[in-house]
Amino acid sequence: MKSWSILAGRIFGVELRIHLSFVFLLFFVWLTESAAHGNASAARGLALVGIIFGCVILHELGHALVGRHAGIRAKAIILLPIGGVTLLDETQQPLEPGTLTWKRDIRIALAGPLVNLVIAVVSAGLILLVAPRFQLWVRPYLDSSNLPRSLVWANLWLAGFNLLPAYPMDGGRVLRAVFSRRMDPIRATRRAVSIGQTLATVFIFAGMLQYMQGAGPPSAWLAMIGFFLLLAAQLEERSAVFQSVLEAVHLEDIMLTDFATLSPADTLEDALDKAVHSLQDDFPVIRGSDMVGVISKQKILEVLRKEGNGYVQAVMNRIFEVAQKKESLASAFRKLTARNLSIIPVVEDQRLVGIVTLQNLMHSMALLAESRKLRREALNP
């Protein structure tokens, strides 16, 4: 997400990110409009993109707000040229087959198209009452020369397109929810993604075929929609793999068992000397056989710079979470993010047996996801 999108701000505490492919859409609109009608028309074309942009944001906020009401926080909204993807923090609740979460997922999925339909109906009513000269029923329905009419039809198009049974479109999410009634959520996601990828491929080839037959810009738009739909499906497939790793792997599989510890009686200069010879960024603080706190390399440096030498006990963080060896990565991830922690001690019979840091957690998840992918490819050559 962070590699291929840029942060544009926050709305209701949710990150709003713009995928870099959106730049391609702006370039495409400017090129086609300026070539056909000149620079003035190209500027209106960009205004039309702005209208669609705003409608997509409202669409995705519909998902986010209904998700929040259902107890699932939205982490981010990524805006793609074909719409948006709302990344929900599904690790907050364990995924279990056979539960009624599929009804919740359907409500969340349908919230976005419903927002667009409401905007279309309200704006169409205002236009018919106040400015009927904009002629809602005259083609082309979506045109930069008539922005009010385009507002209505853009929302109708967004609602209809998102209801296609192609994951990650909302119709595909409804399809996944239906699949999850009889299978585990990860398998349901993979099946919905495969259907979405198939439909995206059909769009790409149909658009290319029509363009070769001289159909013009509409065929190019169809191929572009297919391309970005394929891109979004791959993004969601990676998210599903990430989720499967979170739920299936236990902490004992990835925890660090060879790690350095500090004592409350250590001075900060001694602690820094130990940190220099360790790859760890965070250290458990042990008194006897009991863990009494945690401290980070960054904290040690900050205090040394500001206050000079002192003792670890005075500056260590006494608030920390612990985990059991058999807990899942999803559980550890929830504990890390809930209190913005960077280390979780792993205990067995009240004895410290390992640690999980945010750094090693992310590295391990990436490696585990890749190893699972290689095993899958080996089984299905």
Beta strands, then each sheet from edge to edge (+ up, - down):
strand 1: 5-11
strand 2: 14-19
strand 3: 74-80
strand 4: 83-88
strand 5: 282-287
strand 6: 290-296
strand 7: 323-324
strand 8: 343-348
strand 9: 351-357
sheet 1: 1+ 2- 3- 4+
sheet 2: 5+ 6-
sheet 3: 7+ 8+ 9-
end
